[in-house]
Amino acid sequence: MRDHRKLSTFKLAHSLVILTYRETKRFPRHERYGLVSQMRRSAVSVSANIIEGCARFSEKEYARFLECAFGSLRELSYYIKLSRDLGFLGVEAFEELEVLCRRTSAALVALIRVRRSGC
């Protein structure tokens, strides 16, 4: 059985969840059920899909869940840019989230490629 806690990709994704929660606390109250909820849901989905994939027995299923995680990560990346454009994220917060998103994306793509080559 794979242990998600040993994956650097999971550690990056988990850090992204924590940072997303921290930064969205500062968003306007009227966005609680809108953008805040969507950002948090997509951030958590990245980590959750990595965990669920690790629990699968076949490499093909594992890779499929990693691809779902990648889709959620792309969604989060859009929400981060939208939040900046709407003025909810300052420059520093945006850059920190954006850099962590890119690092997580690179790690996830590398992991997907390795898994796909093993199928």
Biopython code that builds the backbone (N, CA, C, O; Angstrom):
import numpy as np
from Bio.PDB.StructureBuilder import StructureBuilder

atoms = [
    (1, "MET", "N", (0.844, -1.187, 0.000)),
    (1, "MET", "CA", (0.000, 0.000, 0.000)),
    (1, "MET", "C", (0.888, 1.249, 0.000)),
    (1, "MET", "O", (1.892, 1.306, 0.710)),
    (2, "ARG", "N", (0.516, 2.219, -0.781)),
    (2, "ARG", "CA", (1.271, 3.474, -0.866)),
    (2, "ARG", "C", (0.954, 4.353, 0.344)),
    (2, "ARG", "O", (-0.180, 4.368, 0.824)),
    (3, "ASP", "N", (1.940, 5.071, 0.827)),
    (3, "ASP", "CA", (1.750, 5.986, 1.956)),
    (3, "ASP", "C", (1.842, 7.416, 1.437)),
    (3, "ASP", "O", (2.930, 7.899, 1.121)),
    (4, "HIS", "N", (0.699, 8.090, 1.351)),
    (4, "HIS", "CA", (0.657, 9.453, 0.822)),
    (4, "HIS", "C", (1.516, 10.416, 1.628)),
    (4, "HIS", "O", (2.014, 11.405, 1.089)),
    (5, "ARG", "N", (1.692, 10.135, 2.918)),
    (5, "ARG", "CA", (2.453, 11.042, 3.791)),
    (5, "ARG", "C", (3.928, 11.108, 3.419)),
    (5, "ARG", "O", (4.625, 12.043, 3.812)),
    (6, "LYS", "N", (4.405, 10.130, 2.669)),
    (6, "LYS", "CA", (5.812, 10.108, 2.251)),
    (6, "LYS", "C", (6.043, 10.835, 0.927)),
    (6, "LYS", "O", (7.188, 11.064, 0.537)),
    (7, "LEU", "N", (4.970, 11.196, 0.241)),
    (7, "LEU", "CA", (5.088, 11.852, -1.064)),
    (7, "LEU", "C", (5.326, 13.348, -0.907)),
    (7, "LEU", "O", (4.566, 14.035, -0.225)),
    (8, "SER", "N", (6.363, 13.841, -1.530)),
    (8, "SER", "CA", (6.606, 15.290, -1.507)),
    (8, "SER", "C", (5.460, 16.033, -2.194)),
    (8, "SER", "O", (5.145, 17.166, -1.832)),
    (9, "THR", "N", (4.845, 15.395, -3.177)),
    (9, "THR", "CA", (3.694, 15.992, -3.861)),
    (9, "THR", "C", (2.554, 16.222, -2.890)),
    (9, "THR", "O", (1.918, 17.275, -2.917)),
    (10, "PHE", "N", (2.290, 15.250, -2.034)),
    (10, "PHE", "CA", (1.227, 15.412, -1.042)),
    (10, "PHE", "C", (1.587, 16.520, -0.054)),
    (10, "PHE", "O", (0.728, 17.320, 0.317)),
    (11, "LYS", "N", (2.825, 16.571, 0.367)),
    (11, "LYS", "CA", (3.244, 17.600, 1.322)),
    (11, "LYS", "C", (3.050, 19.000, 0.745)),
    (11, "LYS", "O", (2.609, 19.910, 1.447)),
    (12, "LEU", "N", (3.377, 19.170, -0.530)),
    (12, "LEU", "CA", (3.149, 20.453, -1.192)),
    (12, "LEU", "C", (1.656, 20.764, -1.266)),
    (12, "LEU", "O", (1.235, 21.884, -0.980)),
    (13, "ALA", "N", (0.863, 19.772, -1.651)),
    (13, "ALA", "CA", (-0.585, 19.967, -1.766)),
    (13, "ALA", "C", (-1.191, 20.331, -0.410)),
    (13, "ALA", "O", (-2.063, 21.195, -0.325)),
    (14, "HIS", "N", (-0.727, 19.672, 0.640)),
    (14, "HIS", "CA", (-1.233, 19.964, 1.983)),
    (14, "HIS", "C", (-0.866, 21.398, 2.396)),
    (14, "HIS", "O", (-1.683, 22.107, 2.984)),
    (15, "SER", "N", (0.342, 21.807, 2.091)),
    (15, "SER", "CA", (0.759, 23.186, 2.376)),
    (15, "SER", "C", (-0.110, 24.182, 1.628)),
    (15, "SER", "O", (-0.423, 25.254, 2.144)),
    (16, "LEU", "N", (-0.496, 23.828, 0.422)),
    (16, "LEU", "CA", (-1.364, 24.689, -0.377)),
    (16, "LEU", "C", (-2.746, 24.819, 0.259)),
    (16, "LEU", "O", (-3.343, 25.896, 0.224)),
    (17, "VAL", "N", (-3.253, 23.748, 0.832)),
    (17, "VAL", "CA", (-4.547, 23.801, 1.541)),
    (17, "VAL", "C", (-4.450, 24.765, 2.721)),
    (17, "VAL", "O", (-5.307, 25.630, 2.897)),
    (18, "ILE", "N", (-3.418, 24.611, 3.513)),
    (18, "ILE", "CA", (-3.239, 25.456, 4.699)),
    (18, "ILE", "C", (-3.136, 26.927, 4.298)),
    (18, "ILE", "O", (-3.772, 27.787, 4.906)),
    (19, "LEU", "N", (-2.337, 27.208, 3.278)),
    (19, "LEU", "CA", (-2.164, 28.584, 2.819)),
    (19, "LEU", "C", (-3.469, 29.142, 2.249)),
    (19, "LEU", "O", (-3.802, 30.305, 2.479)),
    (20, "THR", "N", (-4.196, 28.322, 1.514)),
    (20, "THR", "CA", (-5.483, 28.758, 0.958)),
    (20, "THR", "C", (-6.452, 29.117, 2.074)),
    (20, "THR", "O", (-7.113, 30.153, 2.007)),
    (21, "TYR", "N", (-6.545, 28.286, 3.089)),
    (21, "TYR", "CA", (-7.420, 28.594, 4.225)),
    (21, "TYR", "C", (-6.982, 29.884, 4.921)),
    (21, "TYR", "O", (-7.813, 30.720, 5.275)),
    (22, "ARG", "N", (-5.679, 30.035, 5.113)),
    (22, "ARG", "CA", (-5.168, 31.231, 5.790)),
    (22, "ARG", "C", (-5.512, 32.503, 5.023)),
    (22, "ARG", "O", (-5.973, 33.484, 5.607)),
    (23, "GLU", "N", (-5.288, 32.480, 3.725)),
    (23, "GLU", "CA", (-5.514, 33.680, 2.915)),
    (23, "GLU", "C", (-6.996, 33.979, 2.709)),
    (23, "GLU", "O", (-7.384, 35.146, 2.655)),
    (24, "THR", "N", (-7.824, 32.953, 2.595)),
    (24, "THR", "CA", (-9.253, 33.206, 2.353)),
    (24, "THR", "C", (-9.983, 33.687, 3.604)),
    (24, "THR", "O", (-11.112, 34.168, 3.507)),
    (25, "LYS", "N", (-9.364, 33.567, 4.769)),
    (25, "LYS", "CA", (-9.957, 34.134, 5.993)),
    (25, "LYS", "C", (-10.136, 35.636, 5.858)),
    (25, "LYS", "O", (-11.015, 36.223, 6.488)),
    (26, "ARG", "N", (-9.307, 36.251, 5.042)),
    (26, "ARG", "CA", (-9.302, 37.712, 4.886)),
    (26, "ARG", "C", (-10.272, 38.204, 3.810)),
    (26, "ARG", "O", (-10.445, 39.411, 3.641)),
    (27, "PHE", "N", (-10.892, 37.301, 3.097)),
    (27, "PHE", "CA", (-11.803, 37.693, 2.022)),
    (27, "PHE", "C", (-13.060, 38.343, 2.611)),
    (27, "PHE", "O", (-13.382, 38.144, 3.782)),
    (28, "PRO", "N", (-13.758, 39.114, 1.790)),
    (28, "PRO", "CA", (-15.002, 39.729, 2.273)),
    (28, "PRO", "C", (-16.003, 38.672, 2.744)),
    (28, "PRO", "O", (-16.082, 37.577, 2.188)),
    (29, "ARG", "N", (-16.733, 39.013, 3.739)),
    (29, "ARG", "CA", (-17.712, 38.095, 4.330)),
    (29, "ARG", "C", (-18.718, 37.581, 3.294)),
    (29, "ARG", "O", (-19.135, 36.423, 3.346)),
    (30, "HIS", "N", (-19.102, 38.447, 2.358)),
    (30, "HIS", "CA", (-20.098, 38.043, 1.357)),
    (30, "HIS", "C", (-19.570, 36.980, 0.384)),
    (30, "HIS", "O", (-20.347, 36.422, -0.391)),
    (31, "GLU", "N", (-18.276, 36.693, 0.412)),
    (31, "GLU", "CA", (-17.698, 35.658, -0.440)),
    (31, "GLU", "C", (-17.572, 34.303, 0.268)),
    (31, "GLU", "O", (-17.068, 33.343, -0.314)),
    (32, "ARG", "N", (-18.025, 34.228, 1.506)),
    (32, "ARG", "CA", (-17.887, 32.992, 2.287)),
    (32, "ARG", "C", (-18.460, 31.777, 1.551)),
    (32, "ARG", "O", (-17.841, 30.713, 1.528)),
    (33, "TYR", "N", (-19.635, 31.939, 0.955)),
    (33, "TYR", "CA", (-20.274, 30.808, 0.275)),
    (33, "TYR", "C", (-20.028, 30.826, -1.229)),
    (33, "TYR", "O", (-20.565, 29.994, -1.961)),
    (34, "GLY", "N", (-19.239, 31.750, -1.676)),
    (34, "GLY", "CA", (-18.895, 31.845, -3.086)),
    (34, "GLY", "C", (-17.456, 31.437, -3.314)),
    (34, "GLY", "O", (-17.113, 30.256, -3.279)),
    (35, "LEU", "N", (-16.631, 32.419, -3.544)),
    (35, "LEU", "CA", (-15.238, 32.176, -3.903)),
    (35, "LEU", "C", (-14.450, 31.480, -2.788)),
    (35, "LEU", "O", (-13.635, 30.601, -3.070)),
    (36, "VAL", "N", (-14.676, 31.854, -1.556)),
    (36, "VAL", "CA", (-13.959, 31.207, -0.434)),
    (36, "VAL", "C", (-14.254, 29.711, -0.418)),
    (36, "VAL", "O", (-13.342, 28.891, -0.313)),
    (37, "SER", "N", (-15.520, 29.369, -0.521)),
    (37, "SER", "CA", (-15.927, 27.965, -0.508)),
    (37, "SER", "C", (-15.332, 27.202, -1.690)),
    (37, "SER", "O", (-14.853, 26.081, -1.523)),
    (38, "GLN", "N", (-15.358, 27.794, -2.870)),
    (38, "GLN", "CA", (-14.826, 27.140, -4.061)),
    (38, "GLN", "C", (-13.312, 26.927, -3.970)),
    (38, "GLN", "O", (-12.800, 25.868, -4.335)),
    (39, "MET", "N", (-12.611, 27.943, -3.480)),
    (39, "MET", "CA", (-11.153, 27.829, -3.360)),
    (39, "MET", "C", (-10.772, 26.752, -2.358)),
    (39, "MET", "O", (-9.893, 25.931, -2.620)),
    (40, "ARG", "N", (-11.426, 26.760, -1.228)),
    (40, "ARG", "CA", (-11.113, 25.763, -0.203)),
    (40, "ARG", "C", (-11.448, 24.356, -0.679)),
    (40, "ARG", "O", (-10.683, 23.419, -0.451)),
    (41, "ARG", "N", (-12.592, 24.211, -1.340)),
    (41, "ARG", "CA", (-13.009, 22.902, -1.830)),
    (41, "ARG", "C", (-12.005, 22.367, -2.852)),
    (41, "ARG", "O", (-11.624, 21.198, -2.792)),
    (42, "SER", "N", (-11.578, 23.212, -3.784)),
    (42, "SER", "CA", (-10.646, 22.726, -4.803)),
    (42, "SER", "C", (-9.273, 22.430, -4.208)),
    (42, "SER", "O", (-8.617, 21.476, -4.627)),
    (43, "ALA", "N", (-8.826, 23.230, -3.237)),
    (43, "ALA", "CA", (-7.535, 22.975, -2.588)),
    (43, "ALA", "C", (-7.553, 21.643, -1.838)),
    (43, "ALA", "O", (-6.619, 20.847, -1.941)),
    (44, "VAL", "N", (-8.617, 21.418, -1.091)),
    (44, "VAL", "CA", (-8.740, 20.156, -0.347)),
    (44, "VAL", "C", (-8.845, 18.981, -1.313)),
    (44, "VAL", "O", (-8.320, 17.902, -1.039)),
    (45, "SER", "N", (-9.511, 19.182, -2.424)),
    (45, "SER", "CA", (-9.685, 18.123, -3.411)),
    (45, "SER", "C", (-8.354, 17.630, -3.974)),
    (45, "SER", "O", (-8.209, 16.445, -4.276)),
    (46, "VAL", "N", (-7.394, 18.519, -4.116)),
    (46, "VAL", "CA", (-6.074, 18.112, -4.611)),
    (46, "VAL", "C", (-5.481, 17.068, -3.669)),
    (46, "VAL", "O", (-5.101, 15.979, -4.099)),
    (47, "SER", "N", (-5.405, 17.405, -2.392)),
    (47, "SER", "CA", (-4.834, 16.480, -1.398)),
    (47, "SER", "C", (-5.664, 15.214, -1.269)),
    (47, "SER", "O", (-5.119, 14.112, -1.213)),
    (48, "ALA", "N", (-6.981, 15.368, -1.222)),
    (48, "ALA", "CA", (-7.868, 14.215, -1.041)),
    (48, "ALA", "C", (-7.749, 13.225, -2.201)),
    (48, "ALA", "O", (-7.779, 12.013, -1.986)),
    (49, "ASN", "N", (-7.615, 13.730, -3.420)),
    (49, "ASN", "CA", (-7.469, 12.824, -4.566)),
    (49, "ASN", "C", (-6.130, 12.110, -4.557)),
    (49, "ASN", "O", (-6.043, 10.958, -4.982)),
    (50, "ILE", "N", (-5.091, 12.769, -4.084)),
    (50, "ILE", "CA", (-3.794, 12.094, -3.949)),
    (50, "ILE", "C", (-3.921, 10.957, -2.937)),
    (50, "ILE", "O", (-3.439, 9.851, -3.179)),
    (51, "ILE", "N", (-4.566, 11.229, -1.810)),
    (51, "ILE", "CA", (-4.758, 10.214, -0.772)),
    (51, "ILE", "C", (-5.580, 9.049, -1.307)),
    (51, "ILE", "O", (-5.223, 7.885, -1.122)),
    (52, "GLU", "N", (-6.689, 9.375, -1.975)),
    (52, "GLU", "CA", (-7.549, 8.310, -2.489)),
    (52, "GLU", "C", (-6.820, 7.481, -3.546)),
    (52, "GLU", "O", (-6.971, 6.260, -3.591)),
    (53, "GLY", "N", (-6.039, 8.135, -4.389)),
    (53, "GLY", "CA", (-5.271, 7.401, -5.389)),
    (53, "GLY", "C", (-4.276, 6.446, -4.752)),
    (53, "GLY", "O", (-4.088, 5.324, -5.223)),
    (54, "CYS", "N", (-3.643, 6.897, -3.681)),
    (54, "CYS", "CA", (-2.671, 6.037, -2.982)),
    (54, "CYS", "C", (-3.335, 4.792, -2.402)),
    (54, "CYS", "O", (-2.680, 3.768, -2.209)),
    (55, "ALA", "N", (-4.617, 4.878, -2.126)),
    (55, "ALA", "CA", (-5.335, 3.745, -1.542)),
    (55, "ALA", "C", (-5.805, 2.740, -2.595)),
    (55, "ALA", "O", (-6.300, 1.668, -2.246)),
    (56, "ARG", "N", (-5.658, 3.069, -3.861)),
    (56, "ARG", "CA", (-6.087, 2.174, -4.940)),
    (56, "ARG", "C", (-5.020, 1.125, -5.202)),
    (56, "ARG", "O", (-3.829, 1.364, -4.997)),
    (57, "PHE", "N", (-5.459, -0.026, -5.654)),
    (57, "PHE", "CA", (-4.542, -1.129, -5.860)),
    (57, "PHE", "C", (-3.861, -1.095, -7.227)),
    (57, "PHE", "O", (-2.710, -1.512, -7.353)),
    (58, "SER", "N", (-4.553, -0.608, -8.238)),
    (58, "SER", "CA", (-3.936, -0.616, -9.566)),
    (58, "SER", "C", (-3.260, 0.716, -9.870)),
    (58, "SER", "O", (-3.680, 1.770, -9.392)),
    (59, "GLU", "N", (-2.213, 0.645, -10.666)),
    (59, "GLU", "CA", (-1.490, 1.844, -11.100)),
    (59, "GLU", "C", (-2.393, 2.734, -11.946)),
    (59, "GLU", "O", (-2.312, 3.959, -11.869)),
    (60, "LYS", "N", (-3.246, 2.120, -12.749)),
    (60, "LYS", "CA", (-4.147, 2.873, -13.618)),
    (60, "LYS", "C", (-5.117, 3.719, -12.779)),
    (60, "LYS", "O", (-5.335, 4.894, -13.076)),
    (61, "GLU", "N", (-5.688, 3.125, -11.747)),
    (61, "GLU", "CA", (-6.591, 3.874, -10.873)),
    (61, "GLU", "C", (-5.841, 4.971, -10.120)),
    (61, "GLU", "O", (-6.331, 6.091, -9.973)),
    (62, "TYR", "N", (-4.665, 4.634, -9.656)),
    (62, "TYR", "CA", (-3.826, 5.610, -8.951)),
    (62, "TYR", "C", (-3.585, 6.829, -9.848)),
    (62, "TYR", "O", (-3.756, 7.970, -9.419)),
    (63, "ALA", "N", (-3.190, 6.576, -11.086)),
    (63, "ALA", "CA", (-2.931, 7.665, -12.036)),
    (63, "ALA", "C", (-4.192, 8.470, -12.310)),
    (63, "ALA", "O", (-4.121, 9.689, -12.463)),
    (64, "ARG", "N", (-5.336, 7.817, -12.374)),
    (64, "ARG", "CA", (-6.600, 8.518, -12.629)),
    (64, "ARG", "C", (-6.908, 9.501, -11.509)),
    (64, "ARG", "O", (-7.338, 10.623, -11.777)),
    (65, "PHE", "N", (-6.698, 9.101, -10.264)),
    (65, "PHE", "CA", (-6.944, 10.013, -9.137)),
    (65, "PHE", "C", (-5.930, 11.157, -9.107)),
    (65, "PHE", "O", (-6.257, 12.277, -8.715)),
    (66, "LEU", "N", (-4.718, 10.867, -9.519)),
    (66, "LEU", "CA", (-3.726, 11.939, -9.618)),
    (66, "LEU", "C", (-4.137, 12.953, -10.677)),
    (66, "LEU", "O", (-3.921, 14.154, -10.508)),
    (67, "GLU", "N", (-4.726, 12.476, -11.761)),
    (67, "GLU", "CA", (-5.216, 13.384, -12.798)),
    (67, "GLU", "C", (-6.391, 14.224, -12.294)),
    (67, "GLU", "O", (-6.511, 15.396, -12.651)),
    (68, "CYS", "N", (-7.245, 13.640, -11.478)),
    (68, "CYS", "CA", (-8.337, 14.404, -10.854)),
    (68, "CYS", "C", (-7.756, 15.488, -9.945)),
    (68, "CYS", "O", (-8.252, 16.614, -9.917)),
    (69, "ALA", "N", (-6.711, 15.144, -9.211)),
    (69, "ALA", "CA", (-6.049, 16.122, -8.342)),
    (69, "ALA", "C", (-5.499, 17.269, -9.178)),
    (69, "ALA", "O", (-5.582, 18.431, -8.779)),
    (70, "PHE", "N", (-4.940, 16.943, -10.338)),
    (70, "PHE", "CA", (-4.396, 17.973, -11.222)),
    (70, "PHE", "C", (-5.499, 18.907, -11.724)),
    (70, "PHE", "O", (-5.299, 20.118, -11.818)),
    (71, "GLY", "N", (-6.654, 18.342, -12.043)),
    (71, "GLY", "CA", (-7.786, 19.159, -12.475)),
    (71, "GLY", "C", (-8.217, 20.127, -11.389)),
    (71, "GLY", "O", (-8.492, 21.294, -11.670)),
    (72, "SER", "N", (-8.279, 19.660, -10.158)),
    (72, "SER", "CA", (-8.638, 20.528, -9.030)),
    (72, "SER", "C", (-7.584, 21.607, -8.811)),
    (72, "SER", "O", (-7.907, 22.736, -8.444)),
    (73, "LEU", "N", (-6.343, 21.255, -9.036)),
    (73, "LEU", "CA", (-5.258, 22.226, -8.890)),
    (73, "LEU", "C", (-5.362, 23.336, -9.936)),
    (73, "LEU", "O", (-5.135, 24.505, -9.627)),
    (74, "ARG", "N", (-5.702, 22.971, -11.167)),
    (74, "ARG", "CA", (-5.885, 23.977, -12.214)),
    (74, "ARG", "C", (-7.065, 24.895, -11.881)),
    (74, "ARG", "O", (-7.019, 26.101, -12.122)),
    (75, "GLU", "N", (-8.104, 24.306, -11.330)),
    (75, "GLU", "CA", (-9.267, 25.084, -10.907)),
    (75, "GLU", "C", (-8.860, 26.092, -9.833)),
    (75, "GLU", "O", (-9.216, 27.268, -9.911)),
    (76, "LEU", "N", (-8.122, 25.633, -8.843)),
    (76, "LEU", "CA", (-7.650, 26.513, -7.775)),
    (76, "LEU", "C", (-6.780, 27.628, -8.334)),
    (76, "LEU", "O", (-6.883, 28.776, -7.900)),
    (77, "SER", "N", (-5.935, 27.301, -9.285)),
    (77, "SER", "CA", (-5.068, 28.305, -9.897)),
    (77, "SER", "C", (-5.894, 29.438, -10.516)),
    (77, "SER", "O", (-5.535, 30.610, -10.404)),
    (78, "TYR", "N", (-6.989, 29.080, -11.159)),
    (78, "TYR", "CA", (-7.873, 30.108, -11.722)),
    (78, "TYR", "C", (-8.486, 30.964, -10.614)),
    (78, "TYR", "O", (-8.521, 32.190, -10.723)),
    (79, "TYR", "N", (-8.965, 30.327, -9.561)),
    (79, "TYR", "CA", (-9.579, 31.074, -8.460)),
    (79, "TYR", "C", (-8.584, 32.038, -7.812)),
    (79, "TYR", "O", (-8.960, 33.128, -7.381)),
    (80, "ILE", "N", (-7.339, 31.639, -7.747)),
    (80, "ILE", "CA", (-6.303, 32.509, -7.182)),
    (80, "ILE", "C", (-6.138, 33.758, -8.049)),
    (80, "ILE", "O", (-6.075, 34.877, -7.540)),
    (81, "LYS", "N", (-6.072, 33.551, -9.356)),
    (81, "LYS", "CA", (-5.957, 34.699, -10.272)),
    (81, "LYS", "C", (-7.200, 35.585, -10.208)),
    (81, "LYS", "O", (-7.088, 36.811, -10.201)),
    (82, "LEU", "N", (-8.364, 34.979, -10.162)),
    (82, "LEU", "CA", (-9.612, 35.733, -10.059)),
    (82, "LEU", "C", (-9.642, 36.553, -8.774)),
    (82, "LEU", "O", (-10.056, 37.712, -8.783)),
    (83, "SER", "N", (-9.207, 35.956, -7.677)),
    (83, "SER", "CA", (-9.175, 36.650, -6.391)),
    (83, "SER", "C", (-8.260, 37.863, -6.431)),
    (83, "SER", "O", (-8.568, 38.905, -5.853)),
    (84, "ARG", "N", (-7.141, 37.720, -7.112)),
    (84, "ARG", "CA", (-6.240, 38.865, -7.285)),
    (84, "ARG", "C", (-6.911, 39.953, -8.105)),
    (84, "ARG", "O", (-6.871, 41.128, -7.743)),
    (85, "ASP", "N", (-7.526, 39.557, -9.208)),
    (85, "ASP", "CA", (-8.164, 40.526, -10.098)),
    (85, "ASP", "C", (-9.338, 41.246, -9.435)),
    (85, "ASP", "O", (-9.630, 42.397, -9.760)),
    (86, "LEU", "N", (-10.004, 40.567, -8.511)),
    (86, "LEU", "CA", (-11.119, 41.181, -7.789)),
    (86, "LEU", "C", (-10.647, 42.005, -6.592)),
    (86, "LEU", "O", (-11.450, 42.668, -5.935)),
    (87, "GLY", "N", (-9.349, 41.961, -6.312)),
    (87, "GLY", "CA", (-8.793, 42.746, -5.213)),
    (87, "GLY", "C", (-8.887, 42.083, -3.852)),
    (87, "GLY", "O", (-8.707, 42.739, -2.826)),
    (88, "PHE", "N", (-9.170, 40.775, -3.835)),
    (88, "PHE", "CA", (-9.275, 40.051, -2.565)),
    (88, "PHE", "C", (-7.921, 39.551, -2.067)),
    (88, "PHE", "O", (-7.749, 39.298, -0.875)),
    (89, "LEU", "N", (-6.966, 39.412, -2.978)),
    (89, "LEU", "CA", (-5.616, 38.973, -2.626)),
    (89, "LEU", "C", (-4.631, 40.080, -2.950)),
    (89, "LEU", "O", (-4.654, 40.643, -4.045)),
    (90, "GLY", "N", (-3.773, 40.387, -2.003)),
    (90, "GLY", "CA", (-2.699, 41.337, -2.258)),
    (90, "GLY", "C", (-1.610, 40.683, -3.080)),
    (90, "GLY", "O", (-1.637, 39.475, -3.317)),
    (91, "VAL", "N", (-0.666, 41.472, -3.509)),
    (91, "VAL", "CA", (0.418, 40.991, -4.366)),
    (91, "VAL", "C", (1.217, 39.876, -3.685)),
    (91, "VAL", "O", (1.490, 38.840, -4.292)),
    (92, "GLU", "N", (1.580, 40.094, -2.443)),
    (92, "GLU", "CA", (2.403, 39.109, -1.731)),
    (92, "GLU", "C", (1.668, 37.782, -1.551)),
    (92, "GLU", "O", (2.239, 36.718, -1.789)),
    (93, "ALA", "N", (0.405, 37.842, -1.133)),
    (93, "ALA", "CA", (-0.388, 36.623, -0.934)),
    (93, "ALA", "C", (-0.599, 35.901, -2.262)),
    (93, "ALA", "O", (-0.498, 34.677, -2.339)),
    (94, "PHE", "N", (-0.893, 36.677, -3.305)),
    (94, "PHE", "CA", (-1.074, 36.085, -4.629)),
    (94, "PHE", "C", (0.186, 35.352, -5.069)),
    (94, "PHE", "O", (0.118, 34.208, -5.516)),
    (95, "GLU", "N", (1.333, 36.009, -4.943)),
    (95, "GLU", "CA", (2.585, 35.396, -5.382)),
    (95, "GLU", "C", (2.911, 34.139, -4.584)),
    (95, "GLU", "O", (3.380, 33.150, -5.147)),
    (96, "GLU", "N", (2.667, 34.174, -3.282)),
    (96, "GLU", "CA", (2.936, 33.000, -2.454)),
    (96, "GLU", "C", (2.050, 31.821, -2.879)),
    (96, "GLU", "O", (2.529, 30.695, -3.011)),
    (97, "LEU", "N", (0.770, 32.088, -3.088)),
    (97, "LEU", "CA", (-0.144, 31.031, -3.536)),
    (97, "LEU", "C", (0.219, 30.540, -4.939)),
    (97, "LEU", "O", (0.206, 29.339, -5.209)),
    (98, "GLU", "N", (0.539, 31.467, -5.810)),
    (98, "GLU", "CA", (0.869, 31.127, -7.199)),
    (98, "GLU", "C", (2.129, 30.259, -7.276)),
    (98, "GLU", "O", (2.166, 29.276, -8.016)),
    (99, "VAL", "N", (3.149, 30.624, -6.516)),
    (99, "VAL", "CA", (4.395, 29.841, -6.506)),
    (99, "VAL", "C", (4.139, 28.433, -5.971)),
    (99, "VAL", "O", (4.620, 27.453, -6.539)),
    (100, "LEU", "N", (3.388, 28.336, -4.890)),
    (100, "LEU", "CA", (3.093, 27.021, -4.313)),
    (100, "LEU", "C", (2.233, 26.197, -5.265)),
    (100, "LEU", "O", (2.395, 24.980, -5.351)),
    (101, "CYS", "N", (1.340, 26.839, -5.966)),
    (101, "CYS", "CA", (0.527, 26.151, -6.980)),
    (101, "CYS", "C", (1.419, 25.596, -8.092)),
    (101, "CYS", "O", (1.261, 24.443, -8.494)),
    (102, "ARG", "N", (2.336, 26.393, -8.580)),
    (102, "ARG", "CA", (3.248, 25.951, -9.651)),
    (102, "ARG", "C", (4.131, 24.796, -9.180)),
    (102, "ARG", "O", (4.336, 23.829, -9.913)),
    (103, "ARG", "N", (4.647, 24.898, -7.967)),
    (103, "ARG", "CA", (5.494, 23.819, -7.436)),
    (103, "ARG", "C", (4.698, 22.523, -7.289)),
    (103, "ARG", "O", (5.182, 21.444, -7.631)),
    (104, "THR", "N", (3.478, 22.642, -6.780)),
    (104, "THR", "CA", (2.617, 21.469, -6.621)),
    (104, "THR", "C", (2.279, 20.878, -7.983)),
    (104, "THR", "O", (2.277, 19.659, -8.156)),
    (105, "SER", "N", (1.998, 21.740, -8.938)),
    (105, "SER", "CA", (1.675, 21.291, -10.297)),
    (105, "SER", "C", (2.835, 20.521, -10.916)),
    (105, "SER", "O", (2.633, 19.451, -11.490)),
    (106, "ALA", "N", (4.031, 21.047, -10.805)),
    (106, "ALA", "CA", (5.205, 20.376, -11.371)),
    (106, "ALA", "C", (5.416, 19.006, -10.731)),
    (106, "ALA", "O", (5.707, 18.030, -11.421)),
    (107, "ALA", "N", (5.269, 18.942, -9.423)),
    (107, "ALA", "CA", (5.447, 17.668, -8.716)),
    (107, "ALA", "C", (4.359, 16.662, -9.109)),
    (107, "ALA", "O", (4.629, 15.474, -9.281)),
    (108, "LEU", "N", (3.138, 17.155, -9.246)),
    (108, "LEU", "CA", (2.026, 16.281, -9.600)),
    (108, "LEU", "C", (2.157, 15.761, -11.029)),
    (108, "LEU", "O", (1.900, 14.585, -11.285)),
    (109, "VAL", "N", (2.550, 16.615, -11.946)),
    (109, "VAL", "CA", (2.746, 16.194, -13.334)),
    (109, "VAL", "C", (3.853, 15.136, -13.408)),
    (109, "VAL", "O", (3.719, 14.145, -14.126)),
    (110, "ALA", "N", (4.919, 15.341, -12.683)),
    (110, "ALA", "CA", (6.010, 14.354, -12.671)),
    (110, "ALA", "C", (5.528, 13.011, -12.127)),
    (110, "ALA", "O", (5.866, 11.957, -12.665)),
    (111, "LEU", "N", (4.741, 13.058, -11.063)),
    (111, "LEU", "CA", (4.217, 11.824, -10.476)),
    (111, "LEU", "C", (3.245, 11.127, -11.435)),
    (111, "LEU", "O", (3.259, 9.901, -11.550)),
    (112, "ILE", "N", (2.418, 11.891, -12.109)),
    (112, "ILE", "CA", (1.487, 11.321, -13.083)),
    (112, "ILE", "C", (2.260, 10.633, -14.214)),
    (112, "ILE", "O", (1.905, 9.530, -14.629)),
    (113, "ARG", "N", (3.298, 11.275, -14.702)),
    (113, "ARG", "CA", (4.094, 10.692, -15.790)),
    (113, "ARG", "C", (4.727, 9.367, -15.369)),
    (113, "ARG", "O", (4.741, 8.400, -16.131)),
    (114, "VAL", "N", (5.242, 9.341, -14.163)),
    (114, "VAL", "CA", (5.852, 8.101, -13.658)),
    (114, "VAL", "C", (4.811, 7.004, -13.564)),
    (114, "VAL", "O", (5.063, 5.867, -13.965)),
    (115, "ARG", "N", (3.645, 7.338, -13.038)),
    (115, "ARG", "CA", (2.569, 6.344, -12.877)),
    (115, "ARG", "C", (2.051, 5.878, -14.220)),
    (115, "ARG", "O", (1.809, 4.686, -14.406)),
    (116, "ARG", "N", (1.877, 6.783, -15.153)),
    (116, "ARG", "CA", (1.370, 6.436, -16.488)),
    (116, "ARG", "C", (2.365, 5.549, -17.239)),
    (116, "ARG", "O", (1.959, 4.667, -17.996)),
    (117, "SER", "N", (3.640, 5.776, -17.037)),
    (117, "SER", "CA", (4.640, 4.963, -17.740)),
    (117, "SER", "C", (4.683, 3.541, -17.177)),
    (117, "SER", "O", (5.153, 2.617, -17.841)),
    (118, "GLY", "N", (4.188, 3.376, -15.947)),
    (118, "GLY", "CA", (4.180, 2.061, -15.318)),
    (118, "GLY", "C", (2.918, 1.260, -15.603)),
    (118, "GLY", "O", (2.818, 0.099, -15.206)),
    (119, "CYS", "N", (1.943, 1.879, -16.296)),
    (119, "CYS", "CA", (0.661, 1.186, -16.561)),
    (119, "CYS", "C", (0.763, 0.236, -17.734)),
    (119, "CYS", "O", (-0.218, -0.419, -18.085)),
]
sb = StructureBuilder()
sb.init_structure("model")
sb.init_model(0)
sb.init_chain("A")
sb.init_seg("    ")
for serial, (resi, resn, name, xyz) in enumerate(atoms, 1):
    if name == "N":
        sb.init_residue(resn, " ", resi, " ")
    sb.init_atom(name, np.array(xyz, "f"), 0.0, 1.0, " ", f" {name:<3s}", serial, name[0])
structure = sb.get_structure()
